[in-house]
Amino acid sequence: MKSLFRRKSVNHANGKSDLKPVLGGLDITLLGIGAIIGAGVFVVTGIAAATKAGPAISLSYVLAGMAALFAALSYAELSSSVGGSGSAYNYAYTGFGELIAWIIGWALLLEYTMAVSSVSVGWSGYVINGLEAVNIHLPMYLTKDPFSGGIINLPAAAIILVLTYLLYAGVKQSARFNAVIVAIKLITIAIFIGVASTHVDPKNWEVFLPFGWNGVAQGAALVFFAYIGFDALSTAAEETIKPQRNLPIGIIASLLICTVIYVVVSVLLTGVSNYTTLNVPSPVSDALLHLGFKFAAGVIAVGAIAGLTTVMLVMYYGLTRILFAISRDGLLPVFFSKVNPETQTPTRSIVSMGILISLVAGFVPLADLAELVNIGTLTAFIFVCLGVIVMRYRHPELPRPFKLPWNPVIPLLGVIFCGYLMIHLSEVTWYRFITWMLIGLVIYFGYSRSRSVLAK
């Protein structure tokens, strides 16, 4: 029984790495913005406003943002003190022990795989619409999965393979690509803010809470999808220059910047359009089309494609580093932890996950599975918040370049807020998540426990 909770030492968790530190504070901040600004602002905002919260969607973003902020502060402390490539998995291994770490790592693998796959399908939809706008029509059987009447969603599968090549080339090249795309989507968001701010109709806000506070909470549980991504930054610890300084800066700065953007966009979107009209695949572009700004709407569509691309890139990056960390500890085959000596990246993890995600994106219907991303993320966030409290107790001597204020109040608030959002997720999401966890426990007791590096 004791072996289930064997813990890594902090030195082991943050030991010598074969990965190359090349990312600075600006790189980390831009990666955070690249991961966060995407499907949330371009897709989920309209759906959540129309079906959950109405014009009060801005309050949903504030509520979800507070949960994310408390978790981000906890991530900042642990990333600066414990470090390591495995993010919440690594922190759980040092604070709670191996079984809890495996559960968190298994949840993160689900979160990132589903996030990249589902976003790739959204990306495919935007690209198909863009091609049709210039009279290029792909055959239906190449744009839908077999369960939806096609053969393969080819654009969704193809973009994953492109990102696989990019990540294979090296993390610095990926960061440069991300920085360019982030600039594009920030420009497009600025265009929307500039146009929408001069066409607001206050009548659209008269019924501000059409679904009551429960609608705001349900909206927050849904739009929390918009905030996932900053946690992927902590997987970059071993590839960051001065991680004790740059990771906290990148995590907190990117989250605060994106929260402001989300609130502003949601206020303006419900100000220029009645919330009942926003349940469409591209609500931001659709709103500008109804205002008569066709060119601006086209630019927003380009920004949406760019935004979704960087979300996939950063989440895919995080997935490969978590798989790398878990396999390096022996809980999954060590095959995935081998580092390419030329690129100094875990190319086996990159290629393996690229093939898997490409197959899922191309052949599996994902519309009903997106909430699995949220529940996996919220589970990890809760343990990260608790991890701050546990590590303060077990390792008071540990250097903490970023020290969370008001401990344990802020971590406990993070637990409460994340738990509150979890209980507002659907029952079917819980059933699917529990099934995934049971599969994970079978793998742990059948394979991982006896092959763990700590067991040896």
MARDOLO-516651 format. One record per residue (C-alpha): residue number from 0; x, y, z. Coordinates in Angstrom, 1 decimal, padded with zeros to 4 digits, always signed. Example, Ala and Ser with C-alpha at 12.3 -4.5 7.8 and 13.67 -1.06 7.14 Angstrom:
2
0|+012.3|-004.5|+007.8
1|+013.7|-001.1|+007.1
end
This chain:
456
0|+000.0|+000.0|+000.0
1|+002.8|+002.3|+000.9
2|+004.3|+002.0|-002.7
3|+001.2|+003.5|-004.1
4|+002.1|+006.9|-002.6
5|+005.9|+006.8|-003.0
6|+007.0|+010.3|-003.9
7|+009.8|+011.8|-006.0
8|+012.2|+014.1|-004.3
9|+012.2|+017.7|-005.5
10|+015.7|+017.2|-006.8
11|+014.5|+014.2|-008.8
12|+011.5|+016.1|-010.1
13|+013.7|+019.0|-011.3
14|+016.8|+017.2|-012.2
15|+019.1|+017.3|-015.2
16|+017.3|+017.3|-018.5
17|+018.1|+016.3|-022.1
18|+015.8|+019.0|-023.3
19|+017.3|+022.3|-024.4
20|+016.3|+025.6|-022.6
21|+015.6|+028.1|-025.4
22|+012.4|+029.9|-024.4
23|+012.4|+033.4|-022.7
24|+009.7|+035.2|-020.8
25|+008.2|+036.8|-023.9
26|+008.2|+033.4|-025.7
27|+006.3|+031.9|-022.7
28|+003.8|+034.7|-022.5
29|+003.1|+034.5|-026.3
30|+002.7|+030.7|-026.0
31|+000.1|+031.3|-023.3
32|-001.8|+033.8|-025.4
33|-001.5|+031.4|-028.3
34|-003.0|+028.6|-026.3
35|-005.8|+030.6|-024.6
36|-007.1|+032.9|-027.4
37|-008.8|+030.6|-029.9
38|-012.0|+028.6|-029.8
39|-013.1|+030.5|-026.7
40|-013.4|+034.0|-028.2
41|-014.2|+032.9|-031.8
42|-016.7|+030.1|-031.1
43|-017.7|+029.3|-027.5
44|-018.6|+032.9|-026.6
45|-021.6|+032.9|-028.9
46|-022.8|+029.4|-028.1
47|-022.6|+030.0|-024.3
48|-024.4|+033.4|-024.6
49|-027.2|+031.9|-026.7
50|-027.8|+028.7|-024.7
51|-026.5|+029.4|-021.2
52|-026.0|+033.0|-019.9
53|-027.3|+035.6|-022.4
54|-025.6|+039.0|-022.2
55|-024.4|+037.9|-018.8
56|-021.8|+035.8|-020.6
57|-019.3|+038.5|-019.6
58|-020.0|+037.4|-015.9
59|-019.4|+033.8|-016.9
60|-016.0|+034.8|-018.2
61|-015.2|+036.6|-015.0
62|-016.3|+033.6|-012.9
63|-014.3|+031.1|-015.0
64|-011.4|+033.6|-015.1
65|-011.3|+033.7|-011.3
66|-011.1|+029.9|-011.1
67|-008.3|+030.0|-013.7
68|-006.5|+032.8|-011.9
69|-006.4|+031.0|-008.6
70|-005.1|+027.9|-010.3
71|-002.6|+030.0|-012.3
72|-001.1|+031.5|-009.2
73|-000.7|+028.0|-007.8
74|+000.9|+026.8|-011.0
75|+003.2|+029.8|-010.8
76|+004.5|+028.8|-007.4
77|+005.0|+025.2|-008.2
78|+006.6|+025.8|-011.5
79|+009.1|+028.1|-009.9
80|+009.9|+025.8|-007.0
81|+009.4|+022.2|-008.2
82|+009.7|+022.7|-012.0
83|+010.0|+019.7|-014.3
84|+008.5|+018.9|-017.7
85|+005.3|+017.2|-016.5
86|+003.3|+020.1|-015.2
87|+000.6|+019.0|-012.7
88|+001.6|+015.4|-013.0
89|+005.1|+016.3|-011.8
90|+003.9|+018.4|-008.9
91|+001.5|+015.6|-007.8
92|+004.4|+013.1|-007.9
93|+006.4|+015.2|-005.4
94|+003.4|+016.3|-003.2
95|+000.9|+013.4|-003.2
96|+002.7|+010.3|-004.5
97|+002.7|+008.0|-007.5
98|-000.9|+006.9|-007.7
99|-002.3|+010.4|-007.5
100|+000.4|+011.6|-010.0
101|-000.7|+008.8|-012.4
102|-004.3|+009.8|-012.1
103|-003.5|+013.4|-012.8
104|-001.2|+012.5|-015.7
105|-003.8|+010.2|-017.2
106|-006.4|+013.0|-016.9
107|-004.0|+015.4|-018.6
108|-003.4|+013.0|-021.5
109|-007.2|+012.9|-022.0
110|-007.5|+016.7|-021.7
111|-004.8|+017.6|-024.2
112|-005.7|+014.8|-026.7
113|-009.3|+015.8|-026.8
114|-008.5|+019.5|-026.9
115|-006.2|+019.3|-029.9
116|-008.6|+016.8|-031.7
117|-011.7|+018.9|-031.1
118|-010.1|+022.2|-032.0
119|-008.8|+020.7|-035.2
120|-012.3|+019.9|-036.2
121|-013.4|+023.5|-035.6
122|-010.3|+024.6|-037.6
123|-011.4|+022.4|-040.4
124|-014.9|+024.0|-040.4
125|-013.5|+027.5|-040.7
126|-011.1|+026.4|-043.5
127|-013.8|+024.7|-045.5
128|-016.1|+027.8|-045.2
129|-013.2|+030.0|-046.3
130|-012.5|+027.8|-049.4
131|-016.2|+027.8|-050.3
132|-016.2|+031.6|-050.2
133|-013.7|+031.5|-053.0
134|-015.5|+028.8|-054.9
135|-013.3|+025.9|-053.9
136|-015.5|+023.0|-052.8
137|-013.9|+019.9|-051.2
138|-015.9|+016.6|-051.7
139|-018.2|+016.0|-048.7
140|-016.6|+012.6|-048.0
141|-013.3|+014.4|-047.4
142|-014.7|+016.8|-044.9
143|-016.7|+014.5|-042.5
144|-015.8|+011.5|-040.4
145|-017.4|+008.1|-041.2
146|-020.0|+008.5|-038.5
147|-021.2|+011.8|-040.1
148|-021.6|+010.5|-043.6
149|-018.1|+011.0|-045.0
150|-014.9|+009.0|-045.1
151|-012.4|+011.3|-043.4
152|-012.2|+014.9|-042.1
153|-009.1|+015.5|-044.2
154|-008.4|+019.1|-043.3
155|-008.6|+018.3|-039.5
156|-006.2|+015.3|-040.0
157|-003.9|+017.2|-042.2
158|-003.3|+020.2|-039.9
159|-002.2|+017.8|-037.1
160|+000.4|+016.3|-039.4
161|+001.6|+019.8|-040.3
162|+002.0|+020.7|-036.6
163|+003.7|+017.4|-036.0
164|+006.4|+018.4|-038.5
165|+006.7|+021.9|-036.9
166|+007.1|+020.5|-033.4
167|+009.6|+017.9|-034.7
168|+011.8|+020.7|-036.0
169|+012.3|+022.1|-032.6
170|+010.6|+024.2|-029.8
171|+012.3|+027.4|-030.8
172|+010.9|+027.2|-034.4
173|+007.5|+026.4|-033.0
174|+007.7|+029.5|-030.7
175|+008.6|+031.8|-033.6
176|+005.7|+030.4|-035.6
177|+003.4|+030.9|-032.6
178|+004.5|+034.5|-032.2
179|+003.6|+035.4|-035.8
180|+000.2|+033.8|-035.5
181|-000.5|+035.5|-032.2
182|+000.2|+038.9|-033.7
183|-002.3|+038.1|-036.5
184|-005.1|+037.1|-034.2
185|-004.6|+040.0|-031.8
186|-004.9|+042.4|-034.8
187|-008.2|+040.7|-035.9
188|-009.6|+041.0|-032.4
189|-008.6|+044.7|-032.4
190|-010.5|+045.1|-035.7
191|-013.6|+043.5|-034.2
192|-013.4|+045.7|-031.0
193|-012.9|+048.8|-033.2
194|-015.9|+048.1|-035.4
195|-018.3|+046.7|-032.7
196|-017.6|+049.5|-030.2
197|-019.3|+052.0|-032.5
198|-022.3|+049.9|-033.2
199|-023.5|+048.8|-029.8
200|-027.3|+048.8|-029.2
201|-028.0|+049.0|-025.4
202|-031.4|+047.4|-026.0
203|-029.6|+044.1|-026.5
204|-028.5|+044.2|-022.8
205|-032.0|+045.0|-021.4
206|-032.6|+041.3|-020.6
207|-029.2|+040.8|-019.0
208|-029.8|+037.5|-017.1
209|-032.4|+035.6|-019.2
210|-031.3|+032.3|-017.6
211|-030.6|+033.5|-014.1
212|-027.5|+033.0|-012.1
213|-027.6|+029.3|-012.7
214|-027.2|+030.1|-016.4
215|-024.1|+032.2|-015.6
216|-022.6|+029.3|-013.7
217|-023.4|+026.8|-016.5
218|-022.0|+029.3|-019.0
219|-018.8|+029.6|-016.9
220|-018.5|+025.8|-016.9
221|-018.7|+025.8|-020.7
222|-016.5|+028.8|-021.4
223|-013.8|+027.4|-019.1
224|-012.7|+025.7|-022.3
225|-011.5|+029.1|-023.3
226|-009.0|+029.3|-020.5
227|-007.3|+026.0|-020.8
228|-003.9|+026.3|-022.3
229|-001.9|+028.4|-019.7
230|-001.3|+025.2|-017.8
231|+000.5|+023.8|-020.9
232|+003.2|+026.5|-020.2
233|+004.3|+024.7|-017.1
234|+005.2|+021.7|-019.3
235|+007.9|+023.9|-020.8
236|+009.9|+024.2|-017.6
237|+012.9|+022.2|-018.9
238|+013.0|+024.2|-022.1
239|+012.7|+027.6|-020.5
240|+015.6|+030.0|-019.7
241|+015.5|+030.9|-016.0
242|+012.2|+029.0|-015.5
243|+011.9|+030.1|-011.9
244|+011.4|+033.7|-013.2
245|+010.0|+033.3|-016.7
246|+007.3|+030.7|-016.1
247|+005.4|+032.6|-013.4
248|+005.6|+035.8|-015.6
249|+004.3|+034.0|-018.7
250|+001.5|+032.1|-016.9
251|+000.0|+035.1|-015.0
252|+000.6|+037.7|-017.7
253|-001.0|+035.6|-020.5
254|-004.0|+034.7|-018.3
255|-004.7|+038.3|-017.3
256|-004.3|+039.6|-020.9
257|-006.7|+037.0|-022.2
258|-009.3|+037.5|-019.5
259|-009.5|+041.2|-020.3
260|-009.9|+040.3|-024.1
261|-012.6|+037.8|-023.4
262|-014.7|+040.1|-021.2
263|-014.4|+043.0|-023.7
264|-015.3|+040.8|-026.7
265|-018.2|+039.1|-024.9
266|-019.7|+042.5|-023.9
267|-019.4|+043.9|-027.4
268|-020.6|+040.8|-029.1
269|-023.8|+040.8|-027.0
270|-024.1|+044.5|-027.5
271|-024.1|+044.4|-031.3
272|-026.3|+041.3|-031.6
273|-029.2|+039.8|-029.7
274|-027.9|+036.9|-027.7
275|-030.5|+034.6|-029.3
276|-028.8|+034.9|-032.7
277|-025.3|+033.9|-031.6
278|-025.7|+030.1|-031.6
279|-023.7|+029.7|-034.8
280|-020.3|+028.2|-035.6
281|-018.6|+031.6|-036.2
282|-020.5|+034.2|-034.0
283|-017.9|+037.0|-034.2
284|-017.8|+036.9|-038.0
285|-021.5|+036.5|-038.3
286|-022.1|+039.6|-036.1
287|-020.0|+041.7|-038.4
288|-021.7|+040.4|-041.5
289|-025.1|+041.4|-040.1
290|-023.6|+044.9|-039.5
291|-022.6|+045.0|-043.1
292|-018.9|+044.8|-042.6
293|-018.1|+041.9|-045.0
294|-014.3|+042.6|-045.3
295|-013.9|+042.8|-041.6
296|-015.9|+039.6|-041.2
297|-013.5|+037.9|-043.6
298|-010.5|+039.2|-041.7
299|-012.0|+037.8|-038.5
300|-012.4|+034.4|-040.1
301|-008.7|+034.5|-041.0
302|-008.0|+035.4|-037.4
303|-010.1|+032.5|-036.1
304|-008.1|+030.1|-038.3
305|-004.9|+031.6|-036.9
306|-006.2|+031.5|-033.4
307|-007.2|+027.8|-033.5
308|-003.9|+026.9|-035.1
309|-001.9|+028.2|-032.2
310|-004.2|+026.6|-029.6
311|-003.6|+023.3|-031.3
312|+000.2|+023.9|-031.4
313|+000.6|+024.7|-027.7
314|-001.8|+022.0|-026.5
315|-000.1|+019.5|-028.7
316|+003.3|+020.6|-027.3
317|+002.0|+020.2|-023.8
318|+000.7|+016.7|-024.5
319|+004.0|+015.5|-025.8
320|+005.9|+016.9|-022.8
321|+003.6|+015.2|-020.3
322|+003.8|+011.9|-022.2
323|+007.6|+012.4|-022.1
324|+007.6|+013.0|-018.4
325|+005.4|+010.0|-017.6
326|+007.4|+007.6|-019.7
327|+010.7|+008.9|-018.3
328|+009.4|+007.9|-014.8
329|+008.6|+004.4|-016.2
330|+004.8|+004.6|-015.8
331|+004.5|+004.3|-019.6
332|+007.0|+002.7|-022.0
333|+010.3|+004.5|-022.0
334|+010.1|+004.5|-025.8
335|+008.3|+007.8|-025.5
336|+011.0|+009.5|-023.4
337|+013.9|+009.2|-025.9
338|+015.2|+012.7|-027.0
339|+016.5|+013.3|-030.5
340|+020.1|+014.5|-030.1
341|+019.9|+016.8|-033.1
342|+016.6|+018.7|-032.2
343|+016.8|+018.0|-028.5
344|+013.1|+017.3|-028.5
345|+011.1|+014.1|-027.6
346|+010.5|+013.3|-031.3
347|+009.0|+009.8|-030.5
348|+006.3|+011.4|-028.4
349|+005.7|+014.0|-031.0
350|+005.3|+011.6|-033.9
351|+003.3|+009.0|-031.9
352|+000.8|+011.6|-030.6
353|+000.6|+013.3|-034.0
354|-000.5|+010.0|-035.7
355|-003.0|+009.3|-032.9
356|-004.5|+012.7|-032.9
357|-004.7|+012.9|-036.6
358|-006.6|+009.6|-036.7
359|-009.0|+010.8|-034.0
360|-009.6|+014.1|-035.7
361|-010.1|+012.5|-039.1
362|-012.3|+009.5|-038.1
363|-014.0|+010.2|-034.8
364|-017.1|+012.5|-034.1
365|-016.0|+014.9|-031.4
366|-019.0|+017.3|-031.0
367|-020.2|+015.7|-027.7
368|-016.8|+015.1|-026.2
369|-015.4|+018.6|-025.7
370|-016.6|+018.8|-022.1
371|-014.1|+016.0|-021.3
372|-011.4|+018.6|-021.8
373|-012.9|+020.8|-019.1
374|-013.3|+018.1|-016.5
375|-009.8|+016.8|-017.0
376|-008.4|+020.3|-016.7
377|-010.5|+021.2|-013.6
378|-009.3|+017.9|-011.9
379|-005.7|+018.8|-012.5
380|-006.3|+022.4|-011.3
381|-007.7|+021.2|-008.0
382|-004.7|+019.0|-007.3
383|-002.3|+021.8|-008.3
384|-004.0|+024.2|-005.8
385|-003.9|+021.5|-003.1
386|-000.3|+020.8|-004.0
387|+000.7|+024.3|-003.0
388|-000.6|+023.7|+000.5
389|+001.0|+020.2|+000.7
390|+004.4|+021.4|-000.5
391|+004.4|+024.3|+001.9
392|+003.8|+021.8|+004.7
393|+006.2|+019.1|+003.5
394|+009.0|+021.3|+002.1
395|+008.9|+024.7|+003.9
396|+012.7|+025.0|+003.2
397|+012.2|+024.9|-000.6
398|+013.3|+028.1|-002.5
399|+010.2|+029.8|-004.0
400|+011.1|+032.5|-006.4
401|+007.4|+033.2|-006.8
402|+005.6|+032.7|-003.5
403|+001.8|+032.7|-003.6
404|+000.3|+035.3|-001.2
405|-002.3|+034.5|+001.4
406|-001.7|+030.8|+001.6
407|-003.8|+028.7|+002.0
408|-006.7|+031.1|+001.2
409|-006.0|+031.4|-002.5
410|-005.3|+027.7|-003.2
411|-008.5|+026.8|-001.3
412|-010.5|+029.4|-003.3
413|-009.1|+027.7|-006.4
414|-010.3|+024.3|-005.2
415|-013.8|+025.8|-004.4
416|-014.2|+027.6|-007.7
417|-012.9|+024.7|-009.8
418|-015.1|+022.2|-007.9
419|-018.1|+024.6|-008.4
420|-017.6|+024.5|-012.1
421|-017.2|+020.7|-012.2
422|-020.6|+020.1|-010.6
423|-022.2|+022.1|-013.4
424|-020.9|+019.8|-016.1
425|-023.3|+017.2|-017.6
426|-023.8|+013.7|-016.2
427|-022.7|+012.1|-019.4
428|-019.4|+013.9|-019.1
429|-018.9|+012.5|-015.6
430|-019.7|+009.0|-016.8
431|-017.2|+009.2|-019.6
432|-014.5|+010.7|-017.3
433|-015.0|+008.0|-014.7
434|-014.7|+005.3|-017.5
435|-011.4|+006.9|-018.6
436|-010.1|+006.9|-015.0
437|-011.0|+003.2|-014.6
438|-009.1|+002.4|-017.7
439|-006.2|+004.3|-016.3
440|-006.2|+002.4|-013.0
441|-006.2|-000.9|-014.9
442|-003.1|+000.2|-016.8
443|-001.4|+001.5|-013.6
444|-001.9|-001.7|-011.6
445|-001.3|-004.0|-014.7
446|+001.8|-002.2|-016.1
447|+003.0|+001.1|-014.5
448|+003.3|+000.2|-010.8
449|+005.9|-002.5|-011.3
450|+007.8|-000.7|-014.0
451|+008.1|+002.7|-012.2
452|+011.6|+004.1|-011.8
453|+010.9|+004.6|-008.1
454|+010.0|+000.9|-007.8
455|+013.5|+000.0|-009.1
end
